[in-house]
Structures are given as structure tokens and as C-alpha cells.
Amino acid sequence: MGKIKNVIKLIVDFFVFLVFYIFIKIFNFFSPKIRLKISEIIGILLFYLIPKGRKLSLRNLNLILNEQNGFNYSKKEIKLIAINSYKNTAKSFLLPFWIYEYFENFSPEIYNFELLEKLKEGNERIILVTSHFGFFHASLFPTKNDKMFIPIRVIPNKFIEKYMDKIRFKHNMTYFPEQNYKSFLKNKNSKGVFVLLSDVRKPEGDKITFFNLPTTNSGFPAYFSKKENIPIVIVHNEVDKNNICHIFIDKVIYPEDYSNRHEIMKSILAEYEKIILKMPQQWFWFQERWKEFEK
């Protein structure tokens, strides 16, 4: 019985892959500007076609964009922010399928790059921390020529994952399954850039407050920094109306300046709170980051 289920799953996965592959081939046939427009349309469709995600996005926005944080948005304005977030999210998630071509056609602007360069001069290992904001894959652009180590979420469809494996990274990137930090840590003494997301909710993670709301969060970037004495550089990017990425080297965190990893994590999240409140339409609001909070 188990073998039959495996065969059925394999057939279904292959069919899903074919649909996915045909879509990507058609998608990449269009010009870069049209691809971005198609991505926006997909984002709008997802907002209206997935009630659970839409409801969660609106809930999250109402939890944050309120009087406590100095906002007084109407329901219509909140909905518009959510729709723009979905448009941006769709563009961001489709970007890996043509990211190098994107950079060739939409040259990014980098701010405070000298801060990163100075940090690399004195440190053979650095941690690059980013979040689900803007075209978040583009945050790797400033370190594109460095050796990078990145945990990723493996796609359960083996055919799609194999395809992604071919296009995801170039020769200077080593990646690991997101759940397998042991493999990641085997490279802890390697020279290069360790890329980690800072805003990931983790059920068994550290209990924290994010925007003054209780939740849990992966404390791994702070843990890794403190344990190995590796400085953290916080990076984010903002996408303008012309789809140009403005990449900001925001802040450098030196672990020796903090008494423990929890203080480091607070500092990271405080930085992202400011970034998110500045441009809420570019954060990914559909994730259940405040599951513990009941309004």
C-alpha cells in the first residue's frame, strides 16, 4: 500500500511540475517589464482567491497599523496596503526565476556600502541578516561575489526542487535545508557570509515581543553571532515605483557589545520594526507571526 501511495505521489508531483515548468517558460518569454506586471496581477488574484490569507493579512495589518504606532488608517486604506503587499510578494517570489536578468535590466542602488566593505576588511566571517521585505532575494546583491552559506526551505515536490537547485544559486553559494542547522554549523569556521532571515516565526523558538505583541521567533542569528563572535550586518531593500531596488546596509551589530543573544535579537527586530512601519506595503503580511495573540 505504501509503494502505491509513493507512485501516486510521484505521478501527481510530476504533473504539478509540468504545469509549473510550462508556466515558468511562458513567463520568461515576456520582457522584464511585462513579467513584473504579470507578477502583480498574480498577487492581486491571490489576495482575492485565498480567503484565509486575505483575512490573516488584514488582521496583521490592523494589529500593527493602529493608534499605538501613530496610524489612523481606514479599512479601505488597510485593504490597499494589503493588496500592494501581495503584488510585491508575488514579484519577489517569482524573482528567483530571472534574478540575474532582473539585475541587468534594473540596476539596484546600494546605500552605505562602505560600511559593509569596512566590516569585511576586519572580519573573515560575517552574518548578513535580512527579512521578508521588498524583493528580499535582492538583499544578497551587495555580497554576490562573496562565498555565501544559506539555509533554505526545501520544496516537497522533488521535481520542482531539482529544477530550483539548478537556478537558485551560483557556484559561490552553499545552501542547507532550513531545518538542518547541524549541516549549516559544520561550515561555521568557513570564510564568507552567513545569510539568515530575522523575522521567521518559529513555534519552538524564543518567546519575544514583536511590535509589542507576543510571539516566538528564531533566535538563531543572535545565537550564532554570540557563540561564534561573528558581527551581524542588517540589510534590507525597498522597491520603488519603477521596480528599482534600493538596498540599505542598515546597521552593524558587534556581539561583544551585548550581554547575551536575547539583547542582540531585540536589537535586530527593533531595526525591522522601524523599516516595516516606514513602508508597510513592502512587508509580507500573510504569515501567521502572531498566532499566540488573540484579539
C-alpha positions, 0 to 999 in steps of 0.5 A: 500500500505504501509503494502505491501511495509513493507512485501516486505521489510521484505521478501527481508531483510530476504533473504539478511540475509540468504545469509549473515548468510550462508556466515558468517558460511562458513567463520568461518569454515576456520582457522584464517589464511585462513579467513584473506586471504579470507578477502583480496581477498574480498577487492581486488574484491571490489576495482575492482567491485565498480567503484565509490569507486575505483575512490573516493579512488584514488582521496583521495589518490592523494589529500593527497599523493602529493608534499605538504606532501613530496610524489612523488608517481606514479599512479601505486604506488597510485593504490597499496596503494589503493588496500592494503587499501581495503584488510585491510578494508575488514579484519577489517570489517569482524573482528567483526565476530571472534574478540575474536578468532582473539585475541587468535590466534594473540596476539596484542602488546600494546605500552605505556600502562602505560600511559593509566593505569596512566590516569585511576588511576586519572580519573573515566571517560575517552574518548578513541578516535580512527579512521578508521585505521588498524583493528580499532575494535582492538583499544578497546583491551587495555580497554576490561575489562573496562565498555565501552559506544559506539555509533554505526551505526545501520544496516537497515536490522533488521535481520542482526542487531539482529544477530550483537547485539548478537556478537558485544559486551560483557556484559561490553559494552553499545552501542547507535545508532550513531545518538542518542547522547541524549541516549549516554549523559544520561550515561555521569556521568557513570564510564568507557570509552567513545569510539568515532571515530575522523575522521567521516565526518559529513555534519552538523558538524564543518567546519575544515581543514583536511590535509589542505583541507576543510571539516566538521567533528564531533566535538563531542569528543572535545565537550564532553571532554570540557563540561564534563572535561573528558581527551581524550586518542588517540589510534590507531593500525597498522597491520603488515605483519603477521596480528599482531596488534600493538596498540599505546596509542598515546597521552593524551589530558587534556581539561583544557589545551585548550581554547575551543573544536575547539583547542582540535579537531585540536589537535586530527586530527593533531595526525591522520594526522601524523599516516595516512601519516606514513602508508597510506595503513592502512587508509580507503580511500573510504569515501567521507571526502572531498566532499566540495573540488573540484579539 
